Amino acid sequence: MTSPDLTITDEYTGDLSETGPQRRTLSNASIVKISVGPMDNNVYIVTSAATGDQLIIDAANDADTIRGVLDELDGTPRTIFTTHQHYDHWQALADVASATGAPTAAGRIDAPELPVTPDILLDDGDVLTVGDLTFDAIHLVGHTPGSIALALTDPASGVVHLFTGDSLFPGGVGKTWAPGDFDTLVDDVETKLFERYPDSTVVYPGHGKDTTLGTERPSLDEWRERGW
């Protein structure tokens, strides 16, 4: 088996289909994006520029790759956050938590379905602090009952960096199953994300490429009409 390429490029596009990990540098932090596992799950490692404290978002799969990228970075994992309860987003959680000793965090409602009992439970409006970085927790209902998105604001540019799990992607909201869940999710996404944050907001989803709220905003009515 060929070992994955763990070389981190600073030419950030958000498209990992033909590259290894990519790094985006903000004024107060860096964001490294990794794709792991058979479902191409995105893992994000956010590192404080001032303190080196790190937040790992979705230890989804392939613990060796995640640990390998962590070894390439200057910093210390302080928290591992899981966006929601679906198995493809936490298959490496126990291994990475054990290897790093970092406490884990998740939304309160989805927490019982995770393989590791979270040390930190998040509700809508809470703030997750990692070093000098603060992430606003946003509860989005529909893809799962307890999905949580995290928003980090770059203080120099004012640009918001939004980690949405599987609740918002380029081209639409995440998959829903039960009657009414789509309406609930698109309502939450519209009121808690699109009505709150500006077009410049960068969206980092649980799979695939990044997008911005400005790119997706004109399609909200189309999503409602098509029903997915």
C-alpha positions in Angstrom: 0.0 0.0 0.0 1.3 3.4 -0.9 1.7 5.8 2.0 -0.4 9.0 1.7 1.4 12.2 0.8 1.5 14.3 4.0 3.4 17.2 2.4 1.4 20.3 3.3 1.0 22.9 0.6 0.4 26.6 1.2 -1.3 27.0 -2.1 -4.7 26.7 -0.7 -7.7 26.0 -3.0 -9.9 23.8 -0.8 -9.9 21.2 -3.5 -7.9 18.1 -2.3 -8.8 15.9 -5.3 -5.3 16.1 -6.6 -3.2 17.2 -3.7 -2.3 16.3 -0.1 -3.1 18.5 2.9 -3.5 22.2 2.2 -2.9 25.1 4.6 -4.7 28.5 4.7 -3.0 31.2 6.8 -5.1 33.8 8.7 -3.9 36.6 10.8 -4.4 34.7 14.0 -4.4 31.1 12.9 -3.7 28.5 10.2 -6.2 26.0 8.9 -4.9 22.7 7.5 -7.4 20.6 5.5 -7.0 16.9 5.0 -9.1 14.3 3.2 -9.3 10.8 4.7 -11.1 7.5 4.3 -13.3 6.0 1.6 -15.9 8.8 1.8 -13.3 11.5 1.4 -14.1 13.1 4.8 -12.5 16.4 5.5 -10.4 16.8 8.7 -9.4 20.4 9.8 -6.6 21.3 12.1 -6.8 24.9 13.3 -3.6 26.2 15.0 -3.3 29.4 16.9 -0.5 31.6 15.5 0.2 33.0 18.9 0.1 30.0 21.2 0.3 26.9 19.0 -2.8 25.5 20.5 -4.7 23.3 18.1 -8.3 22.3 17.4 -8.9 19.2 15.4 -12.3 19.1 13.7 -13.7 15.7 12.8 -11.2 12.9 13.4 -13.0 11.1 10.7 -10.8 8.2 9.6 -7.2 7.1 9.1 -5.7 8.0 12.5 -2.2 7.5 11.1 -2.6 10.2 8.5 -4.1 12.6 11.1 -1.2 12.0 13.5 1.3 12.3 10.7 0.0 15.7 9.7 0.0 16.8 13.3 3.7 15.8 13.5 4.4 18.0 10.6 2.9 21.0 12.3 4.2 23.2 15.1 1.6 23.1 17.8 -0.2 21.1 20.5 -3.6 19.5 20.1 -5.9 20.9 22.8 -9.4 19.8 21.7 -10.9 17.4 19.2 -14.3 18.5 18.0 -16.9 16.2 16.3 -19.5 18.0 14.2 -22.1 15.4 14.4 -22.9 11.8 15.2 -22.5 10.0 11.9 -19.9 7.2 11.9 -17.9 8.5 9.0 -16.9 11.6 11.1 -15.5 9.8 14.1 -13.9 6.6 13.1 -10.4 7.9 14.2 -11.7 9.8 17.2 -10.7 7.2 19.9 -7.3 6.7 18.4 -6.5 10.4 18.0 -7.8 11.2 21.4 -5.7 8.5 23.0 -2.6 9.5 21.0 -2.8 13.2 21.8 -4.4 13.2 25.2 -6.7 16.0 24.0 -10.2 16.4 25.4 -13.1 15.9 23.0 -16.1 18.1 22.3 -19.4 17.7 20.5 -22.9 18.9 20.4 -24.9 17.9 23.5 -27.7 16.2 21.6 -25.5 14.0 19.3 -22.9 13.2 22.0 -24.5 9.9 23.2 -24.0 8.4 19.8 -20.2 9.0 19.8 -17.6 6.3 20.7 -15.9 8.6 23.1 -17.9 10.5 25.7 -17.2 14.2 25.1 -15.5 16.2 27.8 -17.1 19.3 26.5 -20.8 19.6 25.4 -21.8 22.4 23.2 -25.2 24.1 22.8 -26.3 26.8 20.4 -24.6 30.1 21.2 -21.8 28.5 23.3 -18.2 29.5 22.7 -15.4 26.9 22.3 -12.1 28.4 23.4 -8.8 26.9 22.2 -5.8 28.9 23.2 -6.5 32.5 22.2 -9.0 31.4 19.5 -12.8 31.5 20.0 -15.2 29.4 18.0 -19.0 30.2 18.1 -21.1 27.1 18.2 -24.2 27.0 16.0 -26.8 24.2 16.4 -28.2 23.1 13.0 -31.0 20.6 13.1 -31.9 18.3 10.2 -28.9 16.3 9.0 -28.8 15.0 12.6 -30.6 16.3 15.7 -27.4 17.7 17.2 -25.1 18.9 14.5 -22.9 21.8 15.5 -21.1 24.2 13.2 -18.2 26.3 14.4 -17.4 29.9 13.3 -14.0 31.5 13.7 -13.5 35.1 12.8 -10.2 36.5 11.6 -9.8 39.7 13.6 -7.7 41.5 11.0 -9.9 40.9 8.0 -13.2 40.3 9.7 -13.7 37.2 7.5 -15.6 34.4 9.1 -14.4 30.8 8.7 -17.3 28.4 9.1 -17.0 24.7 9.7 -20.3 23.2 8.8 -19.9 19.4 9.0 -22.6 17.9 6.7 -25.2 20.6 7.2 -24.1 22.9 4.4 -22.1 22.1 1.2 -21.5 23.8 -2.2 -24.8 23.5 -3.9 -27.1 22.7 -1.0 -27.7 21.5 2.5 -26.8 18.1 3.8 -28.9 14.9 3.3 -32.0 14.5 5.4 -34.2 11.4 5.8 -37.3 12.0 7.9 -40.3 14.1 6.7 -39.8 17.7 7.8 -36.1 17.4 8.4 -35.2 19.2 5.1 -37.4 22.2 5.9 -35.9 22.3 9.4 -32.4 22.2 8.1 -32.8 24.8 5.4 -34.6 27.1 7.8 -31.8 26.8 10.4 -29.1 27.3 7.7 -30.9 30.4 6.4 -31.6 32.0 9.7 -28.4 31.0 11.7 -25.9 31.2 8.9 -27.0 33.3 5.8 -28.9 35.9 7.9 -26.1 36.2 10.4 -22.9 36.2 8.4 -21.8 38.1 5.3 -21.1 36.9 1.8 -17.3 36.7 2.4 -17.8 33.9 5.0 -15.9 30.8 4.0 -17.6 27.5 4.4 -15.6 24.4 5.2 -17.8 21.3 4.8 -17.4 17.7 6.0 -16.7 16.4 2.5 -15.5 18.0 -0.8 -14.6 21.5 -1.8 -15.1 24.8 0.2 -17.5 27.5 -0.8 -18.7 30.9 0.5 -22.0 32.1 1.7 -22.0 34.7 -1.1 -21.7 31.9 -3.7 -24.5 29.9 -2.2 -26.9 32.7 -1.2 -28.6 33.2 -4.6 -29.6 29.5 -4.6 -31.6 29.3 -1.3 -34.9 29.6 -3.0 -34.0 27.0 -5.6 -33.0 24.6 -2.8 -36.4 25.1 -1.1 -38.2 24.5 -4.4 -36.4 21.3 -5.3 -36.7 20.0 -1.7 -33.1 18.8 -1.2 
